[in-house]
């Protein structure tokens, strides 16, 4: 999943892809580089980010969805506002990626009538304040697993088939560095008991990587690629990244290694 930020204030590529033409060129480049889907975001959700007014978010994302709907890969939109969900689904989006996990009033109503995919993310608190105080969990993996089970129950009770649902533990959204690495190491254990939902991992360029490497957001390519391979190894089905070509290359090597192992055992 290639990240297409159409925001002036995203933490890693803020303001570079605002114009429609620049956004389209960026999306086409990511597809050429091997992206299987594009995730379009019109509101930065980095720690401390201020909310964006509805009309502004709509003006940023709807034209991009309309312009990209004929590309050959699914389009996801990263939003928690029900009105944006409705508008982008009408414009041709295939998936809604919601940092609030469809908990806000009207979110379920906005998505249940379509057949879009839904990505349920876990977040403790809200973007403006989630990293201000050290987030506290008794057991971060167990708590996220319980959150996912509760959200899946709410979605399926609303009539949304389980096949439409994917889950994202929300790296960096109300977690300490240690929490983030526990969630990476035990990614598969965040699945609700007996379930097998696609898991999304989004760690690209995040501060959890900076904390380990001492590098700023623009220098986290190697760390991001390593995190992607670690996530794939632990069962991630969708890897959300800024650097598509490099991540695709790394995952090809990982897959070839896995395949050689399988062949050896047959």
Steps between C-alpha positions, in 0.01 A plus 500: 500500500663821380435815703371805311483797736305795360565703814714810559622370837568127484804417715704337224409652164284796600393717213682313224197340339227761543425589141281262306763449231774433754275259689413311181862479393595374846226235495600385151863477609406288804292267281792468256722424800273211597235642735196271519280776640516873572399658832392862456502727806376857527559555870828447681460270803852542631525561876392855580327554166201737502172379347420611145159655420267268310471713186877530476554125531232437236666752265833322543397138455188476281665640182795262549272196536307607191822547306644165606194278490598351163847391610537126525541480879251546786478842662482531877416827674641573843220689679286481813230745390177330388424775246841448339446122497169545320642747249808296408297179467269687262814617314628143456714413804535130581597510867469722805795504739373646830735589786192512728395145406151611385412608854383849414131567460386436144813312390334159480202645316736663249670172404255216554296557184799479266722196455822685587776354710535633855824534691443525875790668677569509872577838654525595866373856540499734200774632268531838669580354841572127458877529556501780761497269800653156508223264385433224751386144428495202734567279193510692173453194275208360702330840518525554126375147435197575723442832320507324162256233622262771621522697173457190283187412700363853452569493125356156440193585710451802271481256209857540369640164384820393675665464157502880467696561822874546557675599823785740581657514850578869446874531548574835662137581582508521878789256551850529640798377298496182708129445433560541127772235493292260711221547245742433214654194664157357588300634206323168436386491864290816448251290299173435684486137617440261213487781243716554195450859385758665274735697724631838385834629624585867460838591645658682206728785616333513844668617819516142634771452234670829584514400866709193412717648224533861614401616151248765399192427286678559170777251586291201603485309172715204607321479834160517330591219260629287788174560691301399190686169472457436874125565463469272196688227688248530783192479282420849372287480184517871418811715551438874482809688380635821350788327321332249272781389266747430781242314710386291202862400431556396861176301512591322174824380662310394813242312288765328288672382818172368638429325169843336496430369850165356388662337195768345718235330712316347203 
